[in-house]
Amino acid sequence: MRQLYVYILATPSRRLYIGVTRDLRHRIWQHRTGAYPGFSARYGVTRLVYHEGPSDSVAAIVREKQIKRWTRRRKQLLIERQNLGWLDLAVDWFR
């Protein structure tokens, strides 16, 4: 089975985007360059604040849907367990 990552992006005002991908680095690059129109391009959601994985494809998709159903506060707590300051975890990936 393919290995996937679940990730959360945020804006400085903490608008969230939750996704799943096989290639986390490439997918973050797509978000940052606006390669595809959609929510993240429209709202400038480009800062990686949380990720987990790799996981098998079924588990990752189930996890993504689970997190999307959570309250905003629960999502914030998940992020803050790994990244208290909401720092960009991919800040050095594209220099």
Biopython code that builds the backbone (N, CA, C, O; Angstrom):
import numpy as np
from Bio.PDB.StructureBuilder import StructureBuilder

atoms = [
    (1, "MET", "N", (0.826, -1.183, 0.000)),
    (1, "MET", "CA", (0.000, 0.000, 0.000)),
    (1, "MET", "C", (0.873, 1.251, 0.000)),
    (1, "MET", "O", (1.985, 1.252, 0.527)),
    (2, "ARG", "N", (0.344, 2.311, -0.601)),
    (2, "ARG", "CA", (1.080, 3.572, -0.634)),
    (2, "ARG", "C", (1.083, 4.232, 0.735)),
    (2, "ARG", "O", (0.111, 4.152, 1.485)),
    (3, "GLN", "N", (2.185, 4.879, 1.041)),
    (3, "GLN", "CA", (2.298, 5.611, 2.292)),
    (3, "GLN", "C", (1.847, 7.053, 2.073)),
    (3, "GLN", "O", (2.212, 7.672, 1.073)),
    (4, "LEU", "N", (1.058, 7.589, 2.998)),
    (4, "LEU", "CA", (0.524, 8.939, 2.871)),
    (4, "LEU", "C", (0.757, 9.735, 4.147)),
    (4, "LEU", "O", (0.914, 9.176, 5.232)),
    (5, "TYR", "N", (0.776, 11.051, 3.986)),
    (5, "TYR", "CA", (0.873, 11.991, 5.095)),
    (5, "TYR", "C", (-0.441, 12.753, 5.215)),
    (5, "TYR", "O", (-1.069, 13.085, 4.210)),
    (6, "VAL", "N", (-0.845, 13.025, 6.434)),
    (6, "VAL", "CA", (-1.938, 13.947, 6.710)),
    (6, "VAL", "C", (-1.268, 15.234, 7.176)),
    (6, "VAL", "O", (-0.334, 15.197, 7.977)),
    (7, "TYR", "N", (-1.745, 16.374, 6.675)),
    (7, "TYR", "CA", (-1.093, 17.632, 7.020)),
    (7, "TYR", "C", (-2.122, 18.735, 7.218)),
    (7, "TYR", "O", (-3.248, 18.664, 6.726)),
    (8, "ILE", "N", (-1.697, 19.761, 7.957)),
    (8, "ILE", "CA", (-2.532, 20.938, 8.165)),
    (8, "ILE", "C", (-1.702, 22.165, 7.811)),
    (8, "ILE", "O", (-0.569, 22.325, 8.264)),
    (9, "LEU", "N", (-2.298, 23.028, 6.989)),
    (9, "LEU", "CA", (-1.718, 24.319, 6.652)),
    (9, "LEU", "C", (-2.520, 25.399, 7.346)),
    (9, "LEU", "O", (-3.686, 25.198, 7.686)),
    (10, "ALA", "N", (-1.890, 26.551, 7.557)),
    (10, "ALA", "CA", (-2.587, 27.669, 8.193)),
    (10, "ALA", "C", (-2.127, 28.991, 7.598)),
    (10, "ALA", "O", (-1.031, 29.096, 7.047)),
    (11, "THR", "N", (-2.977, 29.985, 7.718)),
    (11, "THR", "CA", (-2.609, 31.361, 7.398)),
    (11, "THR", "C", (-2.128, 32.017, 8.694)),
    (11, "THR", "O", (-2.286, 31.433, 9.767)),
    (12, "PRO", "N", (-1.544, 33.215, 8.619)),
    (12, "PRO", "CA", (-1.184, 33.918, 9.859)),
    (12, "PRO", "C", (-2.381, 34.144, 10.779)),
    (12, "PRO", "O", (-2.219, 34.185, 11.999)),
    (13, "SER", "N", (-3.575, 34.289, 10.217)),
    (13, "SER", "CA", (-4.775, 34.465, 11.040)),
    (13, "SER", "C", (-5.373, 33.120, 11.474)),
    (13, "SER", "O", (-6.425, 33.077, 12.112)),
    (14, "ARG", "N", (-4.697, 32.036, 11.124)),
    (14, "ARG", "CA", (-5.033, 30.665, 11.531)),
    (14, "ARG", "C", (-6.251, 30.071, 10.837)),
    (14, "ARG", "O", (-6.964, 29.254, 11.420)),
    (15, "ARG", "N", (-6.490, 30.477, 9.604)),
    (15, "ARG", "CA", (-7.454, 29.766, 8.761)),
    (15, "ARG", "C", (-6.786, 28.437, 8.411)),
    (15, "ARG", "O", (-5.596, 28.420, 8.098)),
    (16, "LEU", "N", (-7.512, 27.337, 8.454)),
    (16, "LEU", "CA", (-6.909, 26.011, 8.307)),
    (16, "LEU", "C", (-7.289, 25.319, 7.004)),
    (16, "LEU", "O", (-8.373, 25.518, 6.454)),
    (17, "TYR", "N", (-6.356, 24.500, 6.534)),
    (17, "TYR", "CA", (-6.584, 23.598, 5.399)),
    (17, "TYR", "C", (-6.022, 22.243, 5.817)),
    (17, "TYR", "O", (-4.889, 22.164, 6.290)),
    (18, "ILE", "N", (-6.791, 21.194, 5.649)),
    (18, "ILE", "CA", (-6.357, 19.841, 6.011)),
    (18, "ILE", "C", (-6.321, 19.003, 4.750)),
    (18, "ILE", "O", (-7.267, 19.005, 3.963)),
    (19, "GLY", "N", (-5.221, 18.286, 4.562)),
    (19, "GLY", "CA", (-5.087, 17.484, 3.359)),
    (19, "GLY", "C", (-4.319, 16.201, 3.606)),
    (19, "GLY", "O", (-3.844, 15.936, 4.710)),
    (20, "VAL", "N", (-4.213, 15.415, 2.552)),
    (20, "VAL", "CA", (-3.480, 14.158, 2.582)),
    (20, "VAL", "C", (-2.679, 14.060, 1.289)),
    (20, "VAL", "O", (-3.157, 14.456, 0.226)),
    (21, "THR", "N", (-1.469, 13.536, 1.380)),
    (21, "THR", "CA", (-0.609, 13.455, 0.207)),
    (21, "THR", "C", (0.426, 12.348, 0.357)),
    (21, "THR", "O", (0.762, 11.933, 1.466)),
    (22, "ARG", "N", (0.921, 11.884, -0.779)),
    (22, "ARG", "CA", (2.000, 10.888, -0.800)),
    (22, "ARG", "C", (3.361, 11.579, -0.680)),
    (22, "ARG", "O", (4.280, 11.042, -0.061)),
    (23, "ASP", "N", (3.486, 12.765, -1.272)),
    (23, "ASP", "CA", (4.753, 13.494, -1.298)),
    (23, "ASP", "C", (4.553, 14.838, -0.610)),
    (23, "ASP", "O", (4.151, 15.812, -1.246)),
    (24, "LEU", "N", (4.831, 14.889, 0.680)),
    (24, "LEU", "CA", (4.538, 16.081, 1.476)),
    (24, "LEU", "C", (5.297, 17.311, 0.970)),
    (24, "LEU", "O", (4.712, 18.386, 0.834)),
    (25, "ARG", "N", (6.563, 17.162, 0.699)),
    (25, "ARG", "CA", (7.369, 18.295, 0.238)),
    (25, "ARG", "C", (6.817, 18.879, -1.072)),
    (25, "ARG", "O", (6.673, 20.095, -1.200)),
    (26, "HIS", "N", (6.517, 18.025, -2.020)),
    (26, "HIS", "CA", (5.995, 18.490, -3.304)),
    (26, "HIS", "C", (4.626, 19.148, -3.146)),
    (26, "HIS", "O", (4.341, 20.164, -3.780)),
    (27, "ARG", "N", (3.794, 18.570, -2.308)),
    (27, "ARG", "CA", (2.451, 19.121, -2.118)),
    (27, "ARG", "C", (2.513, 20.499, -1.465)),
    (27, "ARG", "O", (1.744, 21.390, -1.825)),
    (28, "ILE", "N", (3.414, 20.680, -0.515)),
    (28, "ILE", "CA", (3.566, 21.992, 0.113)),
    (28, "ILE", "C", (4.049, 23.002, -0.926)),
    (28, "ILE", "O", (3.591, 24.145, -0.937)),
    (29, "TRP", "N", (4.958, 22.594, -1.786)),
    (29, "TRP", "CA", (5.427, 23.473, -2.864)),
    (29, "TRP", "C", (4.245, 23.882, -3.755)),
    (29, "TRP", "O", (4.138, 25.044, -4.146)),
    (30, "GLN", "N", (3.364, 22.936, -4.072)),
    (30, "GLN", "CA", (2.183, 23.253, -4.880)),
    (30, "GLN", "C", (1.299, 24.287, -4.187)),
    (30, "GLN", "O", (0.808, 25.215, -4.829)),
    (31, "HIS", "N", (1.097, 24.130, -2.891)),
    (31, "HIS", "CA", (0.298, 25.102, -2.150)),
    (31, "HIS", "C", (0.964, 26.477, -2.192)),
    (31, "HIS", "O", (0.292, 27.487, -2.405)),
    (32, "ARG", "N", (2.260, 26.518, -1.992)),
    (32, "ARG", "CA", (2.970, 27.805, -1.918)),
    (32, "ARG", "C", (3.043, 28.527, -3.252)),
    (32, "ARG", "O", (3.089, 29.756, -3.294)),
    (33, "THR", "N", (3.053, 27.783, -4.322)),
    (33, "THR", "CA", (3.147, 28.418, -5.637)),
    (33, "THR", "C", (1.784, 28.628, -6.275)),
    (33, "THR", "O", (1.695, 29.193, -7.365)),
    (34, "GLY", "N", (0.724, 28.185, -5.620)),
    (34, "GLY", "CA", (-0.612, 28.322, -6.179)),
    (34, "GLY", "C", (-0.796, 27.494, -7.430)),
    (34, "GLY", "O", (-1.526, 27.889, -8.339)),
    (35, "ALA", "N", (-0.133, 26.337, -7.485)),
    (35, "ALA", "CA", (-0.157, 25.484, -8.675)),
    (35, "ALA", "C", (-1.576, 25.070, -9.068)),
    (35, "ALA", "O", (-1.859, 24.859, -10.247)),
    (36, "TYR", "N", (-2.452, 24.956, -8.096)),
    (36, "TYR", "CA", (-3.838, 24.576, -8.373)),
    (36, "TYR", "C", (-4.775, 25.600, -7.746)),
    (36, "TYR", "O", (-4.592, 25.983, -6.590)),
    (37, "PRO", "N", (-5.769, 26.041, -8.495)),
    (37, "PRO", "CA", (-6.740, 26.954, -7.890)),
    (37, "PRO", "C", (-7.572, 26.196, -6.850)),
    (37, "PRO", "O", (-7.750, 24.981, -6.948)),
    (38, "GLY", "N", (-8.058, 26.900, -5.896)),
    (38, "GLY", "CA", (-8.877, 26.266, -4.870)),
    (38, "GLY", "C", (-8.757, 27.012, -3.558)),
    (38, "GLY", "O", (-8.302, 28.155, -3.515)),
    (39, "PHE", "N", (-9.165, 26.361, -2.501)),
    (39, "PHE", "CA", (-9.230, 26.985, -1.188)),
    (39, "PHE", "C", (-7.885, 27.548, -0.749)),
    (39, "PHE", "O", (-7.800, 28.715, -0.364)),
    (40, "SER", "N", (-6.837, 26.740, -0.801)),
    (40, "SER", "CA", (-5.548, 27.209, -0.288)),
    (40, "SER", "C", (-4.989, 28.354, -1.125)),
    (40, "SER", "O", (-4.390, 29.276, -0.571)),
    (41, "ALA", "N", (-5.167, 28.321, -2.429)),
    (41, "ALA", "CA", (-4.703, 29.422, -3.284)),
    (41, "ALA", "C", (-5.544, 30.674, -3.049)),
    (41, "ALA", "O", (-5.007, 31.780, -2.986)),
    (42, "ARG", "N", (-6.835, 30.507, -2.922)),
    (42, "ARG", "CA", (-7.744, 31.641, -2.736)),
    (42, "ARG", "C", (-7.469, 32.372, -1.422)),
    (42, "ARG", "O", (-7.513, 33.601, -1.371)),
    (43, "TYR", "N", (-7.187, 31.616, -0.363)),
    (43, "TYR", "CA", (-7.015, 32.221, 0.953)),
    (43, "TYR", "C", (-5.558, 32.316, 1.403)),
    (43, "TYR", "O", (-5.293, 32.766, 2.518)),
    (44, "GLY", "N", (-4.623, 31.908, 0.573)),
    (44, "GLY", "CA", (-3.207, 32.002, 0.928)),
    (44, "GLY", "C", (-2.803, 31.099, 2.079)),
    (44, "GLY", "O", (-1.987, 31.477, 2.920)),
    (45, "VAL", "N", (-3.371, 29.920, 2.113)),
    (45, "VAL", "CA", (-3.083, 28.964, 3.183)),
    (45, "VAL", "C", (-1.847, 28.173, 2.761)),
    (45, "VAL", "O", (-1.949, 27.212, 1.999)),
    (46, "THR", "N", (-0.686, 28.579, 3.257)),
    (46, "THR", "CA", (0.565, 27.996, 2.756)),
    (46, "THR", "C", (1.534, 27.561, 3.843)),
    (46, "THR", "O", (2.561, 26.959, 3.530)),
    (47, "ARG", "N", (1.253, 27.836, 5.082)),
    (47, "ARG", "CA", (2.195, 27.550, 6.163)),
    (47, "ARG", "C", (1.910, 26.177, 6.769)),
    (47, "ARG", "O", (0.835, 25.957, 7.326)),
    (48, "LEU", "N", (2.865, 25.257, 6.665)),
    (48, "LEU", "CA", (2.716, 23.909, 7.235)),
    (48, "LEU", "C", (2.868, 23.997, 8.750)),
    (48, "LEU", "O", (3.936, 24.344, 9.253)),
    (49, "VAL", "N", (1.791, 23.681, 9.476)),
    (49, "VAL", "CA", (1.835, 23.774, 10.938)),
    (49, "VAL", "C", (1.712, 22.417, 11.627)),
    (49, "VAL", "O", (1.939, 22.306, 12.832)),
    (50, "TYR", "N", (1.352, 21.383, 10.861)),
    (50, "TYR", "CA", (1.201, 20.046, 11.455)),
    (50, "TYR", "C", (1.280, 19.002, 10.356)),
    (50, "TYR", "O", (0.811, 19.223, 9.240)),
    (51, "HIS", "N", (1.879, 17.865, 10.681)),
    (51, "HIS", "CA", (1.820, 16.711, 9.786)),
    (51, "HIS", "C", (2.030, 15.444, 10.580)),
    (51, "HIS", "O", (2.661, 15.445, 11.637)),
    (52, "GLU", "N", (1.495, 14.375, 10.057)),
    (52, "GLU", "CA", (1.697, 13.050, 10.645)),
    (52, "GLU", "C", (1.779, 12.037, 9.527)),
    (52, "GLU", "O", (1.228, 12.242, 8.445)),
    (53, "GLY", "N", (2.457, 10.961, 9.789)),
    (53, "GLY", "CA", (2.612, 9.925, 8.781)),
    (53, "GLY", "C", (4.041, 9.460, 8.744)),
    (53, "GLY", "O", (4.838, 9.904, 9.571)),
    (54, "PRO", "N", (4.406, 8.600, 7.840)),
    (54, "PRO", "CA", (3.514, 8.051, 6.832)),
    (54, "PRO", "C", (2.578, 6.983, 7.401)),
    (54, "PRO", "O", (2.864, 6.337, 8.410)),
    (55, "SER", "N", (1.491, 6.835, 6.734)),
    (55, "SER", "CA", (0.480, 5.863, 7.097)),
    (55, "SER", "C", (0.004, 5.196, 5.811)),
    (55, "SER", "O", (0.212, 5.727, 4.720)),
    (56, "ASP", "N", (-0.632, 4.040, 5.935)),
    (56, "ASP", "CA", (-1.159, 3.432, 4.710)),
    (56, "ASP", "C", (-2.319, 4.285, 4.208)),
    (56, "ASP", "O", (-2.889, 5.073, 4.961)),
    (57, "SER", "N", (-2.659, 4.125, 2.953)),
    (57, "SER", "CA", (-3.614, 5.026, 2.308)),
    (57, "SER", "C", (-4.980, 5.024, 2.981)),
    (57, "SER", "O", (-5.585, 6.085, 3.133)),
    (58, "VAL", "N", (-5.470, 3.888, 3.379)),
    (58, "VAL", "CA", (-6.791, 3.823, 4.009)),
    (58, "VAL", "C", (-6.766, 4.559, 5.348)),
    (58, "VAL", "O", (-7.651, 5.366, 5.628)),
    (59, "ALA", "N", (-5.769, 4.288, 6.166)),
    (59, "ALA", "CA", (-5.680, 4.933, 7.482)),
    (59, "ALA", "C", (-5.518, 6.440, 7.356)),
    (59, "ALA", "O", (-6.109, 7.189, 8.135)),
    (60, "ALA", "N", (-4.735, 6.893, 6.399)),
    (60, "ALA", "CA", (-4.512, 8.327, 6.226)),
    (60, "ALA", "C", (-5.794, 9.039, 5.801)),
    (60, "ALA", "O", (-6.091, 10.123, 6.302)),
    (61, "ILE", "N", (-6.541, 8.455, 4.901)),
    (61, "ILE", "CA", (-7.778, 9.072, 4.450)),
    (61, "ILE", "C", (-8.812, 9.101, 5.576)),
    (61, "ILE", "O", (-9.530, 10.087, 5.740)),
    (62, "VAL", "N", (-8.884, 8.030, 6.337)),
    (62, "VAL", "CA", (-9.784, 7.989, 7.492)),
    (62, "VAL", "C", (-9.386, 9.074, 8.500)),
    (62, "VAL", "O", (-10.243, 9.772, 9.040)),
    (63, "ARG", "N", (-8.078, 9.207, 8.746)),
    (63, "ARG", "CA", (-7.584, 10.207, 9.694)),
    (63, "ARG", "C", (-7.883, 11.628, 9.206)),
    (63, "ARG", "O", (-8.308, 12.471, 9.996)),
    (64, "GLU", "N", (-7.668, 11.900, 7.929)),
    (64, "GLU", "CA", (-7.963, 13.225, 7.375)),
    (64, "GLU", "C", (-9.434, 13.569, 7.594)),
    (64, "GLU", "O", (-9.750, 14.667, 8.050)),
    (65, "LYS", "N", (-10.323, 12.654, 7.279)),
    (65, "LYS", "CA", (-11.757, 12.894, 7.449)),
    (65, "LYS", "C", (-12.113, 13.080, 8.921)),
    (65, "LYS", "O", (-12.969, 13.895, 9.264)),
    (66, "GLN", "N", (-11.451, 12.317, 9.783)),
    (66, "GLN", "CA", (-11.692, 12.439, 11.219)),
    (66, "GLN", "C", (-11.333, 13.853, 11.696)),
    (66, "GLN", "O", (-12.126, 14.496, 12.382)),
    (67, "ILE", "N", (-10.154, 14.326, 11.337)),
    (67, "ILE", "CA", (-9.703, 15.650, 11.772)),
    (67, "ILE", "C", (-10.618, 16.737, 11.202)),
    (67, "ILE", "O", (-10.944, 17.698, 11.899)),
    (68, "LYS", "N", (-11.029, 16.593, 9.956)),
    (68, "LYS", "CA", (-11.911, 17.594, 9.348)),
    (68, "LYS", "C", (-13.230, 17.726, 10.098)),
    (68, "LYS", "O", (-13.822, 18.806, 10.114)),
    (69, "ARG", "N", (-13.697, 16.651, 10.716)),
    (69, "ARG", "CA", (-14.963, 16.684, 11.470)),
    (69, "ARG", "C", (-14.811, 17.316, 12.852)),
    (69, "ARG", "O", (-15.805, 17.702, 13.466)),
    (70, "TRP", "N", (-13.593, 17.424, 13.339)),
    (70, "TRP", "CA", (-13.363, 17.954, 14.680)),
    (70, "TRP", "C", (-13.739, 19.423, 14.773)),
    (70, "TRP", "O", (-13.835, 20.121, 13.763)),
    (71, "THR", "N", (-13.951, 19.881, 16.000)),
    (71, "THR", "CA", (-14.163, 21.301, 16.237)),
    (71, "THR", "C", (-12.864, 22.051, 15.960)),
    (71, "THR", "O", (-11.780, 21.467, 15.963)),
    (72, "ARG", "N", (-12.990, 23.332, 15.725)),
    (72, "ARG", "CA", (-11.813, 24.170, 15.500)),
    (72, "ARG", "C", (-10.863, 24.081, 16.698)),
    (72, "ARG", "O", (-9.650, 23.975, 16.519)),
    (73, "ARG", "N", (-11.399, 24.122, 17.890)),
    (73, "ARG", "CA", (-10.559, 24.068, 19.101)),
    (73, "ARG", "C", (-9.771, 22.764, 19.164)),
    (73, "ARG", "O", (-8.590, 22.777, 19.508)),
    (74, "ARG", "N", (-10.395, 21.660, 18.843)),
    (74, "ARG", "CA", (-9.695, 20.372, 18.888)),
    (74, "ARG", "C", (-8.573, 20.324, 17.852)),
    (74, "ARG", "O", (-7.507, 19.769, 18.118)),
    (75, "LYS", "N", (-8.807, 20.901, 16.676)),
    (75, "LYS", "CA", (-7.754, 20.989, 15.657)),
    (75, "LYS", "C", (-6.602, 21.841, 16.161)),
    (75, "LYS", "O", (-5.438, 21.498, 15.957)),
    (76, "GLN", "N", (-6.921, 22.954, 16.820)),
    (76, "GLN", "CA", (-5.879, 23.815, 17.371)),
    (76, "GLN", "C", (-5.041, 23.070, 18.407)),
    (76, "GLN", "O", (-3.816, 23.192, 18.417)),
    (77, "LEU", "N", (-5.683, 22.311, 19.264)),
    (77, "LEU", "CA", (-4.957, 21.540, 20.279)),
    (77, "LEU", "C", (-4.045, 20.496, 19.636)),
    (77, "LEU", "O", (-2.924, 20.285, 20.099)),
    (78, "LEU", "N", (-4.511, 19.851, 18.584)),
    (78, "LEU", "CA", (-3.683, 18.886, 17.854)),
    (78, "LEU", "C", (-2.426, 19.565, 17.330)),
    (78, "LEU", "O", (-1.320, 19.052, 17.499)),
    (79, "ILE", "N", (-2.596, 20.715, 16.695)),
    (79, "ILE", "CA", (-1.450, 21.461, 16.164)),
    (79, "ILE", "C", (-0.507, 21.850, 17.290)),
    (79, "ILE", "O", (0.705, 21.669, 17.173)),
    (80, "GLU", "N", (-1.042, 22.376, 18.368)),
    (80, "GLU", "CA", (-0.221, 22.899, 19.453)),
    (80, "GLU", "C", (0.525, 21.815, 20.230)),
    (80, "GLU", "O", (1.512, 22.117, 20.902)),
    (81, "ARG", "N", (0.079, 20.568, 20.155)),
    (81, "ARG", "CA", (0.852, 19.479, 20.771)),
    (81, "ARG", "C", (2.175, 19.280, 20.053)),
    (81, "ARG", "O", (3.161, 18.896, 20.682)),
    (82, "GLN", "N", (2.219, 19.530, 18.755)),
    (82, "GLN", "CA", (3.439, 19.364, 17.962)),
    (82, "GLN", "C", (4.140, 20.697, 17.720)),
    (82, "GLN", "O", (5.359, 20.736, 17.558)),
    (83, "ASN", "N", (3.381, 21.786, 17.695)),
    (83, "ASN", "CA", (3.903, 23.059, 17.214)),
    (83, "ASN", "C", (3.224, 24.200, 17.981)),
    (83, "ASN", "O", (2.333, 24.866, 17.455)),
    (84, "LEU", "N", (3.645, 24.412, 19.199)),
    (84, "LEU", "CA", (2.992, 25.373, 20.091)),
    (84, "LEU", "C", (2.915, 26.779, 19.495)),
    (84, "LEU", "O", (1.911, 27.469, 19.671)),
    (85, "GLY", "N", (3.956, 27.208, 18.798)),
    (85, "GLY", "CA", (3.979, 28.556, 18.245)),
    (85, "GLY", "C", (3.397, 28.683, 16.851)),
    (85, "GLY", "O", (3.460, 29.759, 16.255)),
    (86, "TRP", "N", (2.838, 27.618, 16.321)),
    (86, "TRP", "CA", (2.276, 27.613, 14.962)),
    (86, "TRP", "C", (3.320, 28.044, 13.940)),
    (86, "TRP", "O", (3.005, 28.746, 12.979)),
    (87, "LEU", "N", (4.557, 27.624, 14.151)),
    (87, "LEU", "CA", (5.640, 27.973, 13.233)),
    (87, "LEU", "C", (5.495, 27.196, 11.945)),
    (87, "LEU", "O", (4.868, 26.138, 11.916)),
    (88, "ASP", "N", (6.082, 27.727, 10.867)),
    (88, "ASP", "CA", (6.066, 27.051, 9.576)),
    (88, "ASP", "C", (7.093, 25.917, 9.620)),
    (88, "ASP", "O", (8.297, 26.173, 9.644)),
    (89, "LEU", "N", (6.631, 24.682, 9.629)),
    (89, "LEU", "CA", (7.512, 23.520, 9.738)),
    (89, "LEU", "C", (8.301, 23.277, 8.450)),
    (89, "LEU", "O", (9.245, 22.487, 8.445)),
    (90, "ALA", "N", (7.928, 23.940, 7.377)),
    (90, "ALA", "CA", (8.615, 23.770, 6.084)),
    (90, "ALA", "C", (9.370, 25.036, 5.683)),
    (90, "ALA", "O", (9.668, 25.234, 4.505)),
    (91, "VAL", "N", (9.674, 25.877, 6.638)),
    (91, "VAL", "CA", (10.273, 27.175, 6.334)),
    (91, "VAL", "C", (11.576, 27.055, 5.535)),
    (91, "VAL", "O", (11.863, 27.917, 4.704)),
    (92, "ASP", "N", (12.352, 26.026, 5.767)),
    (92, "ASP", "CA", (13.654, 25.874, 5.092)),
    (92, "ASP", "C", (13.636, 24.909, 3.914)),
    (92, "ASP", "O", (14.691, 24.614, 3.354)),
    (93, "TRP", "N", (12.498, 24.423, 3.535)),
    (93, "TRP", "CA", (12.428, 23.389, 2.484)),
    (93, "TRP", "C", (12.716, 23.908, 1.094)),
    (93, "TRP", "O", (13.151, 23.135, 0.241)),
    (94, "PHE", "N", (12.497, 25.167, 0.833)),
    (94, "PHE", "CA", (12.543, 25.658, -0.545)),
    (94, "PHE", "C", (13.531, 26.803, -0.750)),
    (94, "PHE", "O", (13.340, 27.619, -1.651)),
    (95, "ARG", "N", (14.550, 26.878, 0.040)),
    (95, "ARG", "CA", (15.551, 27.928, -0.112)),
    (95, "ARG", "C", (16.597, 27.543, -1.108)),
    (95, "ARG", "O", (17.522, 28.315, -1.361)),
]
sb = StructureBuilder()
sb.init_structure("model")
sb.init_model(0)
sb.init_chain("A")
sb.init_seg("    ")
for serial, (resi, resn, name, xyz) in enumerate(atoms, 1):
    if name == "N":
        sb.init_residue(resn, " ", resi, " ")
    sb.init_atom(name, np.array(xyz, "f"), 0.0, 1.0, " ", f" {name:<3s}", serial, name[0])
structure = sb.get_structure()
